[in-house]
């Protein structure tokens, strides 16, 4: 049975900041970060 989740507003902002931080260091790395987080949340 799939679950739904919603990030707290502050956690969401930190998530976006982390994405941007990774993208600045290496283009595409932010997308990999998002994929890794989503993969963990979906387990």
C-alpha positions in Angstrom: 0.0 0.0 0.0 1.6 3.3 -1.1 2.0 6.1 1.5 1.9 9.8 0.8 4.1 12.3 2.6 4.5 16.0 2.8 7.6 17.8 3.8 7.3 20.4 6.5 7.7 23.9 5.0 11.1 24.4 6.6 12.3 21.0 5.5 11.1 21.7 1.9 13.2 25.0 1.8 16.3 23.1 3.1 15.7 20.5 0.5 15.6 23.1 -2.3 18.7 24.8 -0.9 20.6 21.5 -0.9 19.5 20.9 -4.5 20.8 24.3 -5.5 24.1 23.7 -3.6 24.7 20.4 -5.4 23.8 21.9 -8.8 26.3 24.8 -8.3 29.1 22.3 -7.6 28.3 20.1 -10.6 25.4 20.4 -13.1 23.1 17.4 -12.8 24.3 16.5 -9.2 21.2 18.3 -7.8 18.9 16.1 -9.8 20.8 13.0 -8.6 20.3 14.3 -5.0 16.6 14.7 -5.5 16.4 11.2 -7.0 18.3 9.7 -4.0 16.0 11.4 -1.5 12.9 10.4 -3.3 14.2 6.8 -3.5 14.7 6.7 0.2 11.3 8.3 1.0 9.6 5.8 -1.3 11.1 2.7 0.4 
